[in-house]
């Protein structure tokens, strides 16, 4: 395993355990068995590390283009919501701590913005899928892909919050929760 992978694995562990607000790059470097200077050769700052963990160590979302026309829209959206439940269950405990520290939140927001990332990413992902299906004529013209994607992502985030609050590592009955969430949104 290379140094970058060791750093990402250590960051995922430390961020899950301590949250982004309390975790330090020094602590992550120590957990990875490297110096903080070496960590900075791979990642510019803690925000870049966080984005690396989310993109490379968190559960993935199927690419919209891979889903279009593959199954029914409801089946595909249920798959995406299931993936969102897993993603949010893994990432929510890492990110939630930042909300309680306004100065860190501002710095984090600026860092993610520089990287072209942010909390709207998962909803945009679902929106891209819904827009592609609308373009293929598989979704009614009166469905608003932006509103539907926000409702779906928001419900998945809420379920992850409830799981984290209960001390659970994942959303219980995630498949059933995904089906229920999708059934509540008119597609």
Beta strands, then each sheet from edge to edge (+ up, - down):
end
